[in-house]
C-alpha cells in the first residue's frame, strides 16, 4: 500500500497587485516624472485552513487477523495553508543601448503603501499523518513514513519593489527612488501547523521495520516583509542619486507561529524484534514583526562622479507580542514492553525563531576606474517600544526516546 504525492492546499489573499513600467530604447531622455505607485488596504479578516483527519493508511475491519509480510508507505504528501493581507510586486525598469539622461521632472520613482488592520490566520491540522494499523498483530511488515510536509504561512504585508536603470552608455543627472511603507494594526497575524500522530501506530509488533524520516511541520508568520532595490548600471554614471527608503510600523496585534506534532515515531502495545528509525524530521516555527532587505547600488564599467547611493530604514514596534513555539510530546517509541527491539533517534530538529524587527541594508558604489566626489550611506532606525518577543522549543513537554 502506498499513499504518495497528494496535496491539500488552501490560500486566502485580500489584495494582490503586480505593477510595472518598462522602457527599452537606444537612448532615453527623461523629461517628465516616471512613477509606479501601489496603495493597498486590507481591513477585514483573512482566514485559510487545511484540515485532514487521516493522511495515509488505516488498516481495520474484520476478520481481525494480523497484518503480515506487507509493505506500507506514506511519502511526499503536503498539507499547506497560506493567508495574506496585502501582497504586491512593483518594477520600474529602463534599458538603453546608449545614454539615459534626465532633463526634467522628478525622475524615476517606485512607491508602495500597504496597511493591514484585520486578523490574518493560516492553519494546517492533520490528526494522523502516517500509518494506523488497528489489527491485533503486526509481523514481518515494512512501514515507511517519509518526506511529508505540513505547513502554514501568514503574512500581513509583503512587497517587492525595484527601480533600475541599465545603460550601455552613460547615466547622467538621474534621480532614482524606491519607497516602501507598511503598517500592521488590529487583529494580528497567526500561523499554526499541527499534527497529532506522525509515524506508525500498531498493536503488537513483531519483526517489523519502521522508518519515520525527513518529515516537516513548519509555521511562519510575518507582520510586514519587504524587498526594496534601487540600482543603476552603465559605462559612466554622473550626478545621479539612487535612494531606497523603507518604513514599517507595527502598532498592535500579535504575530505568532506555532508548529507541533503530538508524537513523532511509533506507538505500539509491544515491540518484539522490531526495528524503528526516527531521523531527520523537522519542526520549526518563525515569527517576525517586520523584516526588510534594502539596497541602493551604483555600478560603472568606467567611473562614477558626483553621485550617491543612499538607504534609509525605519522600523517601529509599538505594541503586540511576537511569539514562536515548536514542540512534541514524544520523539521515538511509545510502548508498554519491548524485547530484542532496536531504536534509533537521530538528526531530528526543533527550532523556534522570533524577531521584532530585522533589516539587511546595503549602499554600494562600484567603478572599475574610480569613484570621485561620490558617497554611499545607510541610516537604520529600529525601535521596539513594547510587546514580548519569545521563542520556545518544547516548552510544555519533554522530548524522550
KOLVEX-446829 format. One record per residue: x, y, z of N, C-alpha, C in turn; residue in one letter. Coordinates in pm, whole numbers, padded with zeros to 5 digits, always signed. Each point is the difference from the previous one (the first is absolute). Layout:
<recs>
XYZXYZXYZA ...
</recs>
This chain:
<recs>
+00085-00118+00000-00085+00118+00000+00089+00124+00000X -00034+00095-00087+00079+00122-00008-00092+00121-00015X +00025+00100+00080-00071+00128-00011+00107+00107-00018X +00007+00060-00119+00110+00093-00026-00043+00111-00095X +00065+00114+00014-00016+00111-00094-00132+00073+00007X -00074-00014+00107-00127+00072+00012+00021+00139+00058X -00088+00093-00037+00009+00138+00049-00136+00048+00048X +00000+00059+00117-00119+00065+00054+00041+00144+00032X -00041+00093-00085+00046+00138+00011-00118+00096+00007X +00012+00099+00086-00097+00109+00004+00075+00132+00002X -00055+00100-00068+00065+00130-00007-00106+00109-00002X +00021+00102+00082-00091+00115+00004+00084+00128-00001X -00037+00094-00086+00078+00123-00016-00097+00117-00018X +00019+00107+00078-00088+00116-00013+00032+00078-00127X +00124+00049-00012+00039+00081-00116+00128-00054-00062X +00000-00012-00132+00119-00040-00074+00018+00093-00119X +00119+00056-00014+00027+00094-00109+00135-00030-00063X +00002+00005-00133+00125+00001-00074-00001+00124-00087X +00099+00087+00020+00007+00125-00075+00137+00015-00061X +00006+00053-00122+00130+00016-00062+00000+00100-00113X +00114+00064-00016+00027+00087-00115+00136-00040-00054X +00008-00026-00131+00127-00035-00058+00019+00077-00131X +00118+00061-00015+00035+00075-00120+00128-00059-00057X -00003-00034-00128+00117-00049-00070+00021+00087-00124X +00118+00061-00011+00024+00092-00110+00150+00011-00026X +00034+00066-00112+00141+00023-00029+00056+00101+00100X -00077+00106+00029+00036+00097+00104-00128+00055+00060X +00008+00050+00122-00119+00046+00073+00029+00137+00059X -00095+00094-00024+00007+00133+00060-00124+00016+00087X +00020+00007+00131-00111+00014+00095-00035+00147+00012X -00110+00040-00066-00043+00138+00005-00115+00023+00095X -00055-00108+00059-00113+00011+00092+00011-00111+00104X -00090+00005+00098+00001-00103+00105-00033-00136-00060X +00066-00101+00050-00033-00138-00032-00015-00075+00131X -00121-00048+00028-00023-00058+00133-00095-00118-00006X +00021-00092+00093-00090-00113+00024-00045+00008+00144X -00132+00008+00021-00052+00020+00135-00105-00107+00031X +00015-00067+00115-00095-00101+00046-00045+00036+00141X -00131-00002+00023-00057+00027+00132-00098-00111+00033X +00025-00074+00107-00085-00112+00039-00047+00015+00144X -00129-00029+00022-00060+00005+00133-00078-00129+00023X +00030-00070+00110-00073-00123+00035-00058+00018+00140X -00134+00006+00009-00064+00029+00128-00070-00121+00060X -00048-00092-00079-00074-00114+00052+00090-00117+00034X -00058-00100+00066+00075-00120+00035+00026-00084-00125X +00117-00063-00002+00038-00093-00107+00038-00132+00066X -00074-00106-00035+00020-00129+00065+00022-00109-00104X +00097-00086+00027+00026-00115-00086+00022-00122+00089X -00066-00110-00033+00009-00120+00084+00002-00126-00084X +00095-00089+00028+00005-00133-00060-00007-00102+00112X -00103-00083-00002-00022-00096+00108-00017-00140-00058X +00074-00096+00052-00006-00139-00046-00008-00092+00121X -00092-00093-00004-00007-00100+00106+00111-00102-00011X +00005-00070-00113+00103-00101-00026+00065+00027-00134X +00131+00020+00001+00077+00007-00122+00097-00118+00003X -00039-00111-00064+00082-00119+00006-00082-00126-00014X +00031-00100+00084-00061-00132-00009-00058-00040+00136X -00123-00049-00002-00059-00058+00121-00045-00142-00036X +00049-00098+00077-00036-00140-00020-00095-00040+00111X -00123-00045-00036-00099-00033+00101-00099-00101-00058X -00104-00030+00077-00107-00086-00051+00013-00144+00046X -00096-00082-00040-00004-00141+00037+00020-00087-00124X +00051-00124+00013+00045-00061+00126+00127+00068+00051X +00016-00005+00129+00108+00074+00063+00130-00080+00003X +00047-00039-00117+00126-00072-00009+00117+00098+00002X +00116-00053+00036+00119+00084+00002+00042+00039-00142X +00057+00119-00012+00058+00045-00126+00141-00056-00009X +00033-00068-00110+00130-00066-00011+00061+00024-00138X +00135+00004-00002+00080-00003-00122-00049+00103-00103X -00028+00119+00047-00050+00105-00088+00095+00120+00003X -00011+00082-00103+00078+00124-00009-00096+00116-00011X +00010+00093+00092-00090+00116+00003+00084+00128+00002X -00034+00092-00088+00075+00124-00007-00088+00122-00013X +00039+00106+00072-00068+00130-00011+00110+00103-00022X +00005+00059-00121+00114+00085-00032-00039+00118-00088X +00074+00110+00018-00008+00118-00087-00139+00058-00012X -00077-00003+00106-00131+00064+00004+00014+00138+00064X -00092+00089-00035+00009+00138+00048-00136+00052+00045X +00001+00064+00116-00116+00076+00047+00047+00141+00029X -00060+00100-00065+00050+00136+00008-00116+00098+00010X +00019+00104+00081-00096+00111+00008+00076+00131-00003X -00049+00095-00077+00063+00132-00005-00107+00108+00000X +00028+00106+00075-00092+00113+00008+00079+00129-00004X -00051+00099-00072+00071+00126-00011-00094+00118-00008X +00044+00112+00055-00076+00123-00011+00030+00070-00132X +00123+00052-00014+00040+00070-00121+00127-00063-00058X -00002-00020-00130+00118-00051-00069+00016+00077-00130X +00121+00050-00027+00019+00074-00123+00144-00010-00050X +00012+00011-00132+00130+00004-00067+00001+00118-00095X +00099+00087+00013+00011+00119-00085+00139+00005-00063X +00003+00023-00130+00128+00010-00071-00006+00118-00095X +00102+00086+00008+00016+00111-00095+00140-00017-00060X +00006-00027-00131+00127-00039-00063+00020+00078-00130X +00121+00057-00016+00039+00064-00126+00128-00067-00050X -00003-00044-00125+00116-00060-00065+00031+00080-00125X +00124+00047-00010+00038+00083-00114+00129-00053-00062X +00000-00004-00133+00121-00039-00071+00102+00114-00002X -00049+00124+00026+00089+00115+00005+00000+00065+00137X -00041+00129+00005+00004+00079+00123-00140+00014+00060X -00002+00024+00132-00123+00037+00070+00027+00132+00071X -00084+00100-00033+00019+00134+00055-00133+00054+00051X +00005+00073+00110-00121+00065+00052+00012+00149-00022X -00101+00058-00070-00001+00144-00026-00117+00070+00066X -00091-00074+00063-00114+00061+00065-00072-00099+00088X -00097+00051+00076-00078-00087+00087+00078-00043+00124X -00061-00090+00074+00058-00044+00126+00074-00133-00012X +00016-00049-00121+00077-00121-00020-00085-00125+00003X +00063-00108+00042-00065-00132+00003-00033-00035+00144X -00126-00041+00023-00040-00031+00138-00094-00119+00004X +00032-00095+00089-00089-00112+00031-00046+00016+00144X -00132+00008+00019-00055+00026+00133-00107-00104+00032X +00009-00058+00120-00100-00099+00043-00043+00031+00142X -00131-00007+00024-00056+00021+00133-00095-00114+00031X +00017-00063+00117-00084-00111+00041-00043+00019+00145X -00128-00026+00028-00052+00008+00136-00095-00116+00025X +00025-00074+00108-00085-00113+00039-00053+00024+00140X -00133-00007+00015-00060+00019+00132-00086-00118+00043X -00026-00095-00088-00079-00117+00036+00088-00116+00042X -00061-00101+00059+00074-00118+00043+00036-00086-00120X +00123-00051-00001+00049-00088-00106+00034-00134+00066X -00071-00106-00039+00019-00131+00065+00016-00110-00104X +00104-00082+00017+00021-00118-00083+00024-00119+00090X -00071-00110-00025+00017-00118+00085-00009-00127-00081X +00090-00094+00030-00002-00134-00058-00004-00100+00114X -00096-00091-00005-00017-00099+00107-00020-00139-00060X +00082-00094+00043-00012-00139-00043-00006-00087+00125X -00108-00073+00015-00013-00086+00118+00099-00115-00004X +00008-00070-00114+00093-00112-00015+00070+00012-00134X +00133+00010+00005+00081+00001-00120+00090-00122+00005X -00036-00104-00075+00078-00122+00003-00087-00124-00011X +00028-00099+00086-00062-00132-00011-00061-00039+00133X -00125-00037-00003-00074-00043+00120-00048-00143-00024X +00071-00095+00059-00036-00141-00014-00078-00043+00124X -00128-00021-00017-00086-00033+00113-00023-00151+00016X +00072-00083-00076-00011-00144+00013+00064-00047+00131X -00035-00121+00042+00050-00050+00129+00150-00021+00000X +00060-00025-00114+00144-00023-00005+00060+00055-00126X +00133+00017+00003+00075+00046-00115+00130-00078-00002X +00027-00070-00112+00117-00087-00003+00065+00004-00138X +00133+00022+00002+00081-00003-00123-00049+00102-00103X -00040+00118+00046-00044+00105-00090+00107+00109-00012X -00009+00078-00109+00088+00113-00021-00086+00126-00008X +00023+00090+00095-00076+00126+00005+00096+00116-00028X -00044+00094-00081+00081+00118-00026-00089+00124-00009X +00036+00102+00077-00068+00130-00005+00109+00104-00021X +00010+00056-00121+00115+00085-00029-00033+00112-00098X +00069+00112+00017-00008+00111-00095-00132+00071-00007X -00082-00010+00104-00127+00071+00001+00017+00138+00065X -00088+00093-00034+00009+00134+00056-00137+00055+00036X -00004+00068+00113-00119+00072+00045+00045+00142+00031X -00060+00099-00064+00048+00136+00017-00111+00103+00003X +00031+00113+00063-00093+00114+00004+00082+00128-00009X -00047+00093-00081+00067+00129-00012-00102+00112-00001X +00024+00101+00084-00088+00117+00008+00084+00126-00014X -00045+00091-00087+00072+00125-00027-00097+00116+00006X +00031+00098+00083-00081+00120+00001+00022+00082-00126X +00125+00041-00022+00039+00072-00121+00126-00063-00057X +00005-00016-00131+00123-00045-00065+00015+00075-00131X +00122+00050-00023+00022+00080-00120+00138-00016-00057X +00008+00012-00132+00127-00002-00070+00002+00118-00096X +00097+00090+00017+00005+00124-00077+00138+00019-00062X +00001+00041-00126+00128+00015-00069-00006+00117-00097X +00100+00089+00006+00019+00106-00099+00140-00018-00057X +00011-00010-00132+00131-00031-00058+00017+00067-00136X +00124+00044-00025+00039+00054-00129+00127-00070-00044X -00001-00053-00120+00118-00064-00057+00028+00064-00135X +00121+00053-00016+00036+00070-00124+00137-00047-00048X +00011-00023-00130+00131-00034-00056+00089+00123-00004X -00063+00118-00009+00075+00125+00000+00012+00058+00140X -00041+00127+00014+00011+00070+00129-00138+00026+00059X -00004+00007+00134-00119+00046+00074+00036+00134+00061X -00078+00103-00034+00035+00136+00042-00121+00071+00059X +00019+00061+00117-00101+00086+00065-00131-00072+00027X +00006-00128+00033-00122-00078+00023-00024-00019+00149X -00124+00021+00042-00042-00027+00137-00083-00128+00001X +00050-00101+00072-00067-00129+00013-00043-00018+00144X -00127-00033+00021-00049-00012+00137-00096-00118+00013X +00021-00082+00103-00092-00108+00036-00046+00022+00144X -00132+00008+00020-00055+00029+00133-00105-00103+00037X +00008-00050+00122-00095-00100+00048-00048+00037+00139X -00132-00015+00022-00058+00027+00131-00101-00109+00033X +00012-00060+00120-00088-00109+00041-00044+00021+00145X -00130-00026+00025-00056+00018+00134-00087-00120+00035X +00017-00050+00122-00084-00108+00052-00065+00048+00129X -00132-00019+00009-00072+00035+00123-00120-00092+00013X -00054-00011+00120-00126-00072+00016+00015-00146+00035X -00054-00087-00086-00026-00139+00036+00117-00093+00013X +00117+00037-00050+00117-00085+00014+00017-00097-00116X +00116-00067-00001+00037-00094-00106+00042-00130+00068X -00064-00111-00040+00026-00128+00067+00008-00114-00101X +00099-00088+00022+00016-00121-00081+00017-00118+00094X -00074-00108-00028+00006-00119+00084+00002-00124-00086X +00099-00088+00024+00008-00129-00069+00011-00108+00107X -00098-00091+00004-00007-00099+00107-00030-00138-00057X +00068-00100+00055-00024-00140-00035-00022-00078+00129X -00103-00084+00002-00022-00083+00117+00102-00112+00007X -00014-00100-00086+00092-00114-00004+00076+00003-00132X +00131+00009+00009+00086-00001-00117+00087-00125+00006X -00037-00102-00080+00076-00123+00003-00088-00122-00013X +00026-00101+00086-00066-00130-00010-00061-00039+00133X -00125-00047-00004-00065-00054+00118-00038-00146-00029X +00039-00089+00092-00037-00141-00011-00042-00050+00138X -00053-00123+00003-00022-00066+00129+00127-00080+00030X -00002-00130+00001+00121-00079+00022+00082-00002-00128X +00128+00037+00009+00088+00006-00116+00112-00102+00015X +00015-00087-00100+00103-00104+00004+00081+00002-00130X +00129+00019+00015+00093-00004-00114-00039+00096-00112X -00057+00109+00036-00030+00104-00098+00119+00094-00016X +00001+00075-00109+00098+00107-00022-00077+00129-00025X +00023+00100+00086-00074+00125-00007+00098+00115-00021X -00031+00086-00095+00082+00118-00026-00090+00123-00007X +00037+00099+00078-00071+00129-00001+00108+00106-00021X +00008+00056-00121+00115+00085-00031-00036+00117-00091X +00077+00108+00015-00004+00116-00090-00138+00060-00016X -00081-00004+00103-00129+00068-00002+00016+00140+00060X -00084+00094-00047+00012+00138+00045-00135+00055+00045X +00002+00071+00112-00116+00075+00046+00050+00142+00024X -00051+00096-00077+00055+00135+00001-00110+00105+00005X +00024+00104+00079-00092+00114+00007+00081+00129-00007X -00049+00095-00078+00069+00129-00013-00103+00112-00002X +00024+00101+00083-00088+00117+00006+00084+00126-00012X -00043+00089-00090+00071+00126-00023-00099+00116+00006X +00031+00097+00084-00081+00120+00000+00015+00076-00131X +00124+00046-00027+00032+00068-00126+00135-00048-00049X +00009-00026-00129+00127-00038-00059+00014+00070-00134X +00124+00043-00030+00021+00077-00123+00140-00023-00054X +00008+00005-00131+00128+00001-00071+00000+00123-00090X +00093+00092+00023+00004+00127-00072+00137+00019-00066X +00000+00026-00130+00124+00013-00074-00003+00125-00088X +00112+00072-00001+00020+00111-00092+00139-00016-00061X +00006-00015-00134+00126-00035-00061+00020+00074-00133X +00125+00041-00021+00038+00065-00126+00132-00059-00046X +00005-00039-00128+00122-00055-00057+00024+00057-00138X +00125+00045-00026+00031+00063-00128+00151+00000-00019X +00044+00052-00115+00143+00016-00020+00053+00112+00088X -00078+00111+00009+00033+00112+00088-00128+00046+00069X +00016+00042+00127-00114+00055+00075+00042+00136+00053X -00082+00103-00031+00032+00137+00040-00122+00065+00064X +00021+00069+00110-00103+00083+00065-00132-00075+00015X +00009-00121+00051-00117-00087+00012-00017-00045+00145X -00126-00005+00043-00032-00044+00136-00087-00125-00007X +00042-00105+00072-00081-00120+00017-00038-00008+00147X -00129+00012+00029-00045+00000+00139-00105-00105+00027X +00012-00067+00114-00098-00100+00042-00044+00034+00142X -00131+00008+00021-00052+00028+00134-00108-00102+00035X +00004-00047+00125-00095-00099+00048-00049+00041+00137X -00133-00004+00020-00060+00034+00129-00103-00106+00035X +00016-00064+00116-00092-00105+00044-00042+00029+00144X -00132-00002+00022-00055+00029+00132-00094-00112+00043X +00022-00051+00119-00090-00100+00059-00061+00065+00125X -00125+00042-00011-00060+00077+00108-00080-00085+00097X -00049-00118-00043-00074-00087+00091-00022-00136-00065X -00034-00097+00084-00026-00134-00049+00119-00092+00017X -00027-00125+00034+00104-00100+00021+00042-00064-00132X +00128-00027-00012+00053-00079-00110+00047-00132+00059X -00064-00111-00039+00030-00127+00065+00010-00113-00101X +00095-00091+00026+00017-00120-00081+00015-00119+00094X -00076-00105-00027+00003-00118+00086+00004-00125-00087X +00095-00089+00029+00012-00126-00073+00021-00113+00099X -00070-00111-00020+00016-00110+00095-00053-00131-00052X +00049-00107+00059-00050-00135-00026-00010-00071+00134X -00117-00051+00034-00018-00067+00129+00098-00116+00014X +00013-00079-00106+00094-00112+00003+00068-00013-00135X +00133-00023+00005+00077-00025-00122+00069-00135+00020X -00040-00100-00077+00061-00131+00014-00102-00110+00002X +00006-00084+00107-00086-00118+00008-00074-00007+00131X -00122-00051-00008-00080-00030+00118-00046-00144-00014X +00048-00090+00090-00033-00143-00008-00023-00056+00138X -00091-00096+00009-00022-00067+00129+00126-00073+00043X +00065-00072-00096+00125-00069+00032+00086-00007-00125X +00130-00008+00022+00097-00011-00109+00085-00124+00026X +00003-00090-00099+00081-00121+00014+00079-00021-00129X +00131+00022+00009+00085-00013-00117-00023+00106-00106X -00068+00104+00036-00032+00107-00094+00107+00108+00002X +00031+00057-00116+00095+00111-00009-00074+00127-00040X +00037+00109+00064-00064+00129-00025+00108+00106-00018X -00012+00077-00107+00091+00112-00025-00083+00128-00015X +00030+00097+00083-00066+00131-00006+00111+00102-00024X +00009+00053-00123+00115+00082-00033-00036+00114-00095X +00069+00111+00015-00008+00110-00094-00133+00070-00008X -00082-00012+00101-00127+00072+00000+00020+00142+00054X -00080+00094-00049+00018+00140+00038-00133+00062+00045X +00007+00066+00114-00113+00081+00049+00053+00141+00018X -00059+00097-00070+00054+00136+00007-00111+00104-00001X +00026+00107+00073-00093+00114+00005+00081+00128-00005X -00047+00095-00082+00069+00127-00014-00103+00113+00000X +00024+00101+00084-00088+00117+00008+00084+00127-00011X -00041+00089-00090+00071+00126-00020-00100+00115-00001X +00029+00100+00082-00085+00119-00003+00017+00078-00128X +00125+00031-00034+00031+00072-00124+00137-00044-00048X +00012-00022-00129+00129-00036-00058+00014+00066-00137X +00123+00040-00032+00022+00070-00127+00142-00024-00049X +00011-00005-00132+00130+00001-00068+00000+00121-00091X +00093+00092+00025+00005+00126-00074+00138+00019-00060X +00005+00041-00127+00130+00033-00058-00012+00114-00101X +00108+00073-00012+00016+00104-00102+00140-00018-00059X +00008-00029-00129+00127-00037-00061+00024+00082-00126X +00122+00051-00013+00047+00065-00122+00121-00077-00050X -00002-00040-00127+00112-00075-00055+00037+00051-00138X +00129+00029-00020+00046+00055-00128+00120-00079-00050X -00001-00025-00131+00116-00063-00061+00119+00095-00001X -00030+00131-00005+00108+00098-00003+00009+00076+00133X -00081+00106+00018+00013+00084+00119-00136+00045+00050X -00004+00031+00131-00116+00060+00064+00043+00135+00054X -00075+00106-00038+00039+00136+00037-00120+00074+00056X +00021+00068+00112-00101+00086+00062-00135-00071+00012X +00002-00118+00055-00122-00080+00013-00008-00060+00140X -00116-00055+00033-00020-00053+00135-00093-00120-00002X +00025-00091+00095-00089-00114+00026-00040+00007+00146X -00131+00011+00025-00050+00025+00135-00108-00101+00036X +00007-00053+00123-00102-00091+00052-00047+00051+00135X -00131+00013+00016-00058+00037+00128-00103-00102+00043X +00014-00053+00121-00093-00100+00051-00049+00040+00138X -00134+00000+00018-00060+00032+00129-00103-00106+00034X +00015-00061+00117-00093-00102+00046-00039+00030+00144X -00132-00004+00026-00051+00031+00133-00103-00103+00042X +00020-00057+00118-00096-00095+00057-00056+00062+00127X -00126+00045-00008-00061+00073+00111-00062-00093+00102X -00068-00105-00044-00069-00091+00093-00027-00132-00068X -00022-00103+00081-00033-00132-00053+00117-00096+00014X -00028-00123+00039+00104-00100+00018+00042-00062-00132X +00124-00048-00003+00052-00078-00112+00045-00134+00059X -00068-00109-00041+00019-00128+00068+00018-00113-00100X +00094-00090+00031+00020-00121-00080+00017-00118+00093X -00067-00111-00030+00012-00119+00085-00002-00125-00086X +00085-00098+00039+00008-00128-00070+00021-00109+00103X -00070-00113-00015+00018-00106+00098-00069-00129-00036X +00026-00102+00083-00061-00131-00017-00005-00068+00136X -00101-00084+00020-00008-00075+00125+00094-00120+00001X +00027-00056-00118+00080-00122-00005+00073-00009-00133X +00129-00028+00005+00079-00027-00119+00066-00134+00021X -00041-00102-00075+00056-00133+00017-00110-00103+00008X +00000-00081+00109-00095-00110+00012-00075+00008+00132X -00131-00018-00009-00080-00017+00120-00053-00142+00001X +00036-00077+00102-00040-00141+00004-00011-00049+00144X -00083-00102+00018-00013-00058+00134+00109-00099+00032X +00052-00072-00101+00108-00095+00022+00081-00014-00126X +00128-00040+00015+00087-00017-00114+00099-00111+00027X +00027-00083-00102+00102-00104+00011+00070-00013-00134X +00134-00002+00003+00082-00011-00121-00037+00105-00104X -00044+00113+00045-00037+00109-00090+00115+00099-00010X +00005+00072-00109+00104+00103-00017-00067+00132-00036X +00058+00107+00054-00055+00134-00020+00113+00097-00031X -00014+00074-00109+00095+00104-00036-00076+00131-00013X +00040+00099+00077-00058+00134-00009+00115+00094-00031X +00001+00058-00120+00117+00080-00039-00038+00113-00095X +00069+00110+00011-00010+00109-00097-00132+00070-00007X -00083-00014+00102-00126+00074+00000+00026+00142+00050X -00071+00095-00057+00027+00140+00033-00128+00072+00042X +00014+00076+00109-00107+00087+00048+00054+00142+00005X -00070+00094-00057+00048+00138+00002-00117+00097+00012X +00024+00105+00077-00096+00110+00013+00078+00130-00006X -00046+00092-00084+00069+00127-00019-00102+00113+00005X +00028+00099+00080-00088+00117+00008+00083+00127-00006X -00045+00095-00079+00072+00127-00014-00101+00113-00014X +00022+00105+00075-00085+00117-00014+00027+00070-00132X +00130+00027-00028+00036+00075-00120+00133-00051-00055X +00004-00019-00130+00123-00042-00066+00020+00084-00126X +00123+00038-00027+00030+00076-00121+00138-00036-00051X +00010-00014-00131+00126-00021-00068+00015+00114-00100X +00092+00093+00029+00014+00122-00079+00137+00008-00066X +00000+00042-00127+00126+00013-00072-00006+00118-00095X +00098+00091+00012+00020+00108-00096+00141-00017-00056X +00012-00008-00134+00130-00034-00057+00022+00072-00132X +00127+00038-00021+00041+00058-00128+00120-00079-00050X -00011-00050-00123+00110-00072-00064+00037+00072-00130X +00129+00020-00022+00046+00058-00126+00138-00055-00032X +00015-00050-00120+00127-00062-00038+00114+00101+00001X -00027+00122-00045+00106+00101-00010-00011+00112+00103X -00079-00023+00106+00002+00096+00109-00133+00067+00030X -00010+00046+00125-00116+00073+00050+00049+00135+00050X -00064+00109-00046+00043+00133+00043-00120+00085+00037X +00017+00079+00108-00104+00093+00047-00134-00071+00019X +00005-00123+00049-00121-00080+00016+00001-00068+00135X -00116-00051+00042-00007-00065+00130-00114-00098+00011X +00014-00092+00095-00105-00098+00030-00028+00006+00150X -00128-00007+00036-00035+00013+00142-00122-00085+00033X -00001-00053+00123-00113-00076+00054-00042+00063+00132X -00128+00026+00014-00056+00045+00127-00106-00101+00043X +00019-00062+00115-00091-00103+00047-00051+00036+00140X -00132+00006+00015-00062+00032+00127-00101-00108+00035X +00017-00064+00116-00092-00104+00046-00039+00029+00144X -00129-00008+00027-00049+00034+00135-00108-00100+00040X +00033-00081+00101-00099-00093+00057-00051+00063+00129X -00119+00054-00005-00053+00075+00114-00059-00093+00106X -00081-00096-00043-00066-00089+00097-00044-00127-00070X -00024-00104+00081-00044-00128-00052+00105-00107+00020X -00040-00115+00053+00094-00110+00023+00047-00060-00131X +00126-00040-00003+00057-00075-00111+00051-00131+00057X -00056-00113-00044+00034-00128+00062+00008-00111-00102X +00097-00091+00022+00014-00120-00082+00016-00118+00094X -00081-00102-00019-00003-00114+00093+00005-00130-00079X +00090-00089+00040+00006-00135-00054-00036-00099+00109X -00102-00083-00026-00043-00103+00096-00022+00059+00139X -00069+00113+00004-00018+00068+00127-00097-00069+00094X -00089-00085-00054-00102-00058+00085+00027-00146+00036X +00085-00066-00079+00019-00143+00021+00149-00035-00013X +00029-00126+00022+00138-00048-00006+00019-00091-00119X +00112+00020-00072+00032-00089-00110+00068-00125+00058X -00046-00118-00040+00059-00121+00056-00012-00116-00097X +00111-00070-00025-00010-00123-00080-00077-00105+00079X 
</recs>
